[in-house]
Amino acid sequence: MKTTLLFLSVFLSFCLIVSCEKDEEPTPVNDIVGTWNIVSQNINDSTYDLNDCALNSQIIFYENGSFRSLAYMDDSFGDCIQIQDTLFQWQEINPNEYTQLNSSLNNNFSIYFDSLIWIRSNIQSNTFVETKYIRD
């Protein structure tokens, strides 16, 4: 009986020690990481109508600081084709504010309400494109 009680005491002590070990903290994931689908686009404050094909366009942000831009449009035959698959780098400059690196464009983007991204680009002199994406 004493052996059983001793074994039970040792077993319970071991269980308490194991259960009290510090849990590993989860690695924080940046809010921008994930897939974002295009919703709208404005050029010089004029709304550009996106057809069904263009609405396939998206950006995918990765934890390693890169993002992929995928763009689609109809060709001259009316077929939906992919016109862009480009990999860029991004960097957080303030909470919920990011910038695109390794590009000749001055692209800054912000997350609003954890579900929308606005990207404002100066693509040519006096030509501004503002694109809105929503989290997939």
Secondary structure as GFF3:
##gff-version 3
##sequence-region A 1 136
A	DSSP	alpha_helix	2	19	.	.	.	ID=ss1
A	DSSP	beta_strand	34	43	.	.	.	ID=ss2
A	DSSP	beta_strand	46	48	.	.	.	ID=ss3
A	DSSP	three_ten_helix	54	56	.	.	.	ID=ss4
A	DSSP	beta_strand	58	61	.	.	.	ID=ss5
A	DSSP	beta_strand	66	74	.	.	.	ID=ss6
A	DSSP	beta_strand	80	94	.	.	.	ID=ss7
A	DSSP	beta_strand	97	101	.	.	.	ID=ss8
A	DSSP	beta_strand	108	112	.	.	.	ID=ss9
A	DSSP	beta_strand	116	124	.	.	.	ID=ss10
A	DSSP	beta_strand	127	135	.	.	.	ID=ss11
###
